Each structure stands twice: as structure tokens, then as C-alpha cells.
Amino acid sequence: MNLSEAMSDFARWSKWFACGSELGANKTNALALMAWIAAHAASDGKGVEFDERVWLSLTRQTGLTAEEGRDALDALIAHGLVTAVGQEKPGHLIARAVL
């Protein structure tokens, strides 16, 4: 990745976070989840697979409970900042940031 591509990625993620700052009541938990997604998202655009293992990791790393994390993810989806791109089975969701 060259500097121009890196700056472009940085600009897109920055705009994404700026949109997250307007979430209202769920803002704190949503921003925590956004930071976690940015740190763990696949660079190939596949997104993040949310399953029980991932929820446990998210809980340990952010301090959010599983319920708070799920509520934050629902808020991000409702505001168009994250899109669900697949659900292979109950309790397993593939989501991608909308940059």
C-alpha cells in the first residue's frame, strides 16, 4: 500500500467515525464498537464475522457486555454505518463498515 492509498483509507475511516459521533444516546457504546471494528476489519472488504467467539473478544477488549455490543451493532446498522452482508446461522452475522 502506498502513502496515497493509506491516506485515502485514513480519510474514509475518519469520515466514518465523524458520522458515528452523531448517534445520540448510543454514541459511547457505538464508538467503542466502531473502534473495535476498525481494528479488526479485514482489509479485503469481507468485513467482520460476529459469532460467540468474536463477541467474547469484543467484550474483553472494549468492556462492553455482549448485549451492549449487540445493541451498538444494531444502532450502527440502523444509521447505515454498518451493513449486514451475511447470516449463515443464528448467532453468526457477517457485517461490514460502510465507508
C-alpha positions as CSV (number, residue, x, y, z in Angstrom):
1,M,0.0,0.0,0.0
2,N,1.4,3.4,-1.0
3,L,1.1,6.6,1.0
4,S,-1.8,7.9,-1.2
5,E,-3.8,4.7,-0.6
6,A,-3.1,4.8,3.1
7,M,-4.2,8.4,3.4
8,S,-7.3,7.6,1.4
9,D,-8.1,4.7,3.8
10,F,-7.5,7.1,6.7
11,A,-9.8,9.7,5.3
12,R,-12.6,7.2,4.8
13,W,-12.3,5.8,8.3
14,S,-12.1,9.4,9.7
15,K,-15.4,10.3,7.9
16,W,-17.0,7.1,9.2
17,F,-16.1,8.0,12.8
18,A,-17.3,11.6,12.3
19,C,-20.7,10.1,11.3
20,G,-20.7,8.0,14.4
21,S,-20.3,11.0,16.7
22,E,-23.9,11.9,15.8
23,L,-25.5,8.8,17.1
24,G,-27.1,10.3,20.2
25,A,-27.9,8.1,23.2
26,N,-26.0,5.1,21.9
27,K,-22.9,7.1,20.9
28,T,-20.4,5.9,23.6
29,N,-21.0,2.2,23.0
30,A,-21.3,2.6,19.3
31,L,-18.0,4.5,19.1
32,A,-16.3,1.7,21.1
33,L,-17.7,-0.9,18.7
34,M,-16.6,1.3,15.7
35,A,-13.1,1.4,17.1
36,W,-13.1,-2.3,17.6
37,I,-14.4,-2.9,14.1
38,A,-11.7,-0.6,12.6
39,A,-9.0,-2.5,14.4
40,H,-10.3,-6.0,13.4
41,A,-12.0,-5.5,10.0
42,A,-10.5,-7.4,7.1
43,S,-8.6,-5.2,4.7
44,D,-10.1,-7.1,1.8
45,G,-13.6,-5.7,2.4
46,K,-15.1,-9.0,3.7
47,G,-16.0,-7.4,7.0
48,V,-16.1,-8.9,10.5
49,E,-17.8,-12.2,11.3
50,F,-19.7,-11.8,14.6
51,D,-20.1,-15.1,16.4
52,E,-19.8,-16.1,20.0
53,R,-16.0,-16.1,20.0
54,V,-15.9,-12.6,18.5
55,W,-18.5,-11.3,20.9
56,L,-16.3,-12.7,23.8
57,S,-13.2,-11.0,22.3
58,L,-15.1,-7.7,21.9
59,T,-16.3,-7.9,25.5
60,R,-12.8,-8.4,26.8
61,Q,-11.3,-5.7,24.7
62,T,-13.9,-2.9,25.0
63,G,-15.6,-3.6,28.3
64,L,-19.0,-3.7,26.6
65,T,-21.3,-6.5,27.6
66,A,-22.5,-8.8,24.8
67,E,-25.9,-7.1,25.0
68,E,-24.3,-3.6,24.8
69,G,-22.2,-4.7,21.8
70,R,-25.3,-6.2,20.0
71,D,-27.3,-3.0,20.7
72,A,-24.4,-0.9,19.5
73,L,-24.2,-3.0,16.3
74,D,-27.9,-2.6,15.8
75,A,-27.6,1.2,16.2
76,L,-24.7,1.2,13.6
77,I,-26.8,-0.8,11.2
78,A,-29.9,1.4,11.7
79,H,-27.8,4.5,11.0
80,G,-26.3,3.0,7.8
81,L,-22.7,2.9,9.2
82,V,-22.5,-0.9,9.1
83,T,-24.3,-3.3,6.8
84,A,-25.0,-6.9,7.4
85,V,-23.6,-8.9,4.5
86,G,-24.5,-12.4,5.6
87,Q,-26.0,-14.5,8.3
88,E,-25.1,-18.2,7.8
89,K,-26.8,-19.4,11.0
90,P,-28.4,-18.0,14.2
91,G,-25.9,-16.1,16.3
92,H,-23.5,-15.6,13.4
93,L,-23.5,-12.3,11.5
94,I,-21.1,-11.0,8.9
95,A,-21.0,-7.2,8.9
96,R,-19.0,-4.6,7.0
97,A,-18.4,-0.9,7.8
98,V,-20.0,1.4,5.2
99,L,-17.1,3.7,4.4
